[in-house]
């Protein structure tokens, strides 16, 4: 299902970014495993159309993991039963690392790192009721204190097939230095595969694998504006400008195919990232911020990136 012998590359569940269009693009350029955006278990239980749409995947996505968040085992059970109705989902991942305050206030995300009994109960609940092949958890090193060995072992004992470790505590947010040595501590505490996460790029991927002895890498923010990072890590080669521009256009077309005309507005944030560091980028960003027409946006992309 997931070939951990070959150090697979995962796209992280990035809110507002790792939707089917982006996941489809990275699957074409070296990403092995894709994960949905984080989905609230409470929202899943209500089965509204917007939430259920988040369970959709592109044709290329295999394996495909759905990440859920929550703190109530009964609600989690009901959410799993909803996910069970959908084919093409290979596993469920429990978010135990989101540092956002509104998630933590609900005792979900990284707040679960403060309540290991409940964390274990939730994972055991997913394992019991899920009809999917894989169960995993994405954790941080701790809430305030780094306790990677304790957390990793507890998650393993709850029955997961693999674990992803982000090398910061909750209090470290996304700005503190990633502690790869602490990820190694987690790796040494378990016998299941471990995926390392946190500030990974094509420049440091080999180092991270060596330093953590991880069985795979998960790339999140390092893929925004650079979805070719997976190809670069896999091959060790830089992607040429022609290929980059082809990827940008491919991403735009996938957005339109998935979202329709609304995809034009959503794609602006991606164009802001793609254009960083390029000549006349600020004027280009200002221009596309006011474009809602699909054909006009395509023309501007072709013109700016010289495709």
N, C-alpha and C positions, 0 to 999 in steps of 0.2 A: 504493500500500500504506500508507505513512505520509505524510501531507500536510505536509511541513515548511514549505511556503509559509505555512501558517496557524498556525505556532507551536504544535504539538501539546503536550498535557499528558500526562505519563507517571506512573503509579503505580510507585514504586520497589519493588524486591524486599526486603520487610521480613520477616525471620525471625519466625515466630510470628504474623504479622499479615496479610500480603498473600496470603491464601488465596482460593479461589473465592468464598466469600460476600462478603468485603469487595470483591473485584475486581468482582463483579456489581453491588454497590451503587454504587461510584464510576463505573462505566460508565453508570449511569442519571443521573449528575449531573455530566457534563462531562469526565470522564477519557477521553482518546483512545486511549491505548495502555497495556495492562497487562502486567506482568512477573511471572513466578512467583517464589516464594521461592527463594533460592539452593539449588541441588541439587548434592550431591557427585557428581562423575563416578565415583568409586569405588563409591558406593552404587547409582548407575544401572546399572553393569555387573552387579551381583548381581541386579538386576531383582526386588527384593522388593516386595511389594504396597504397603507404606507409601510407598516412594520413587516407584513408578510412579503412585500416586494423585496425587502432586504435579504430574504432567504434565496432569492434567485441568483443564478450564476451564469456565466458565459459558457459556451460550448467547450471551450478549451480547458476549463477548470476541473482538473482531476489530478490529485486529491483536492477537495474543497472542504474547509472547516468553518463551521459557524460558531462565532463567539457570543456568549451570553453573559449577562451580569445580573446579580440579584443576591439577596441575603435570606430569603424565606424558602425553606426546603419545599413546602407545599406548593408555592407559586412556581418554583423551579420545576417541580414534577409536572405541573400543568403545561409549562412552557415546552418541556421536553416532548410531551405528548403531541403538541402542535408541530414541532420540528419532525417528529416521527412520520408525519403525513407526507413529507416532501422527499421525493427521490433525488438522487444525485448529491446528497450531503454525506460526506465520508466520516465526519466526526464532529464532536462538540467540544469547545474550549471554554473553560470558566475564567472570566476576567477576575483576577485577584490582584491587580496592580494599578488600575486607573486612579490617578491622584486627584482628580477633579473634585472640588468640594461638594457639589450637588450629588455626586455618586457616593462619596464617603459618608455624607449625612444620612444616606439611606442604609448605612452599614454594609454597602457593597463595594466592589472594586478593592482597592488596597486596604479598606477597613477590615476586610476578612482576615488580614494578616495579624489583627489584634484579637481575633476570636477563632483559634485554630480548631476548636471542637465543631463550631458551625461550618467552617471551611470543609472539614472532613465529612460532615453530614451531607452537605450540598453535593460534593463530588460523589459520594456513595449513592446519593439519590439519582444523580444523572446516570451513573453506571447501571443502576438497577432498572431504570425505566427507558433508557435510550435504546433504539434499535440500530443505531449507527455503530460502525466498526471501531471508531477511535474515540478516546476521551483524553483530554489534556487540560492543563491549567497554565496560565501565564501569571507569574508572580514577580514581585520586586524582592529586594534583599531584606526587606522588613519595612515597618511603618516609620519609626524613628531610628530604632536600633537595628544594626545589621545582624540577622540571624539566619544566614543562607542555609546552613546545614540542617537546622531544625525545620525550617519551612520545606525544603526540598524533600526531606525524609517523610514529613507528615503528608505531603501531597502524594508521594509514591505509595505510602501505606494505604491511602484512600482509593487506590486502584487505577490511577491514570496510566496511559500508555507512554506518554512522554511529557516533558515539562519545559516551559520556556521561562528563562530568567532574565529580567531586565536589571542591569547592573547598577541600579540606584535604589535608595529607600524612597518611601512616599514623600518624606520631607525634602528629599533631594530634587523633587520635581523632574524637570527635563534639562536643568542647567548645571547641576553638580557633576563632578567628574565621575565617569563610569568606572566602577571597581571590578575589573576583570578577574582579579585574584579572588574576590568573593564569589564570583560565578564559578570559578574552579573549585572552591570549597563546596558549593552546592553539588557540582558534578561528582566530586569524590564521595559524597554522602549517599548517592543513589546508584542503582544498577540499571535504571531505565535511561533511554536517550534524553539528552538535554540540549536545548537550543538556546544559544546566547543571543542577547538583544541589547541594543544601546549604543548609539553613535557609531554604527558600522558603515563603512564605505568601501569602495574598491581599493583605497589606499591602505587600509588597515585590516582587511578581512583575514588575510593569512595570519597576521599577528594575533588577532582575536581567537582564531581557531587553535593556534598553538598555546596561547596563554591560558585559555579556559578548558582545553581538551573537549570542547563541545562537539556534539554530533551533527550540528547544523547551525545556521545563522538566520536570524530574522531581521530584515531591514525595514525600517519604518520611514522616518523623516528623511533618511538618506536617499529615498527613492522619489521624493517629491521634486518634480522638475528634472529628475534624472532616472527615469524608469529603466534606462539602459544599464544601470549599475549592476544588475544581475548578470548581464552578458559580460561586463567587464570583470566581475569577480570570477565567473566561470572560466573565461578564456585568458585572463591576464592582459587582454588587449584593450586599448582605448577605442571607443566607437567614433568613427569619422563623422564629420558634419553632415554629410549626405544622409547617412543612416539615421542620425539624430533627428534631422528634419522630417524624414519619412515616418519616424515614430510619432513625432508631434502631430503630423497630419492624420496618421492612423488613429491616434487617441481622440482627436476631434471628431472623426467620422464615427467612431464607436460611441461617443457621447451623444451625437445626433441620433444614431440608430436606437439608442436605449432611452433617451429622455425626450426625443422629438425636438421641437423648436426651443423648448426650455433649456436644452443642453447648451445653447449658445451662451446664456448668462452664467451657467454653472462653470463653463470651461474658462471663464475669465481668470479665475484664481490660478488655474494651471498655466495659462499664458503668462501671468505675472512671474511665475517661477521659471518657465522655459526661457523667458527673455532676459533674465538677470545677467548682467555683465556684458550684454551685447550693445552695440552702438545704436543710439536712438531708442533705447528700451523704454525710457520714461514716457516719451511722447507716444510710443506704440501702446503702452499700457493705458495711457489716458484715452487714446482713441478707441480701443476695444471695450473700454468700460461703458461706452455709450452705444455699442452695436448689439442689436437683437436679431438681426436678419442672418439666417444661416449662410446664404450664398455670399453676402458681403463679408461676413466673418472669415469664411474660407478664403476669399480673395485676399484679405488682409494678411492672413497667415501665410499664404503662398508668397505674397510680396515681401513681407518682413523677413521670413526665414529663407527666402530665395529658393523655394522648392520647385 
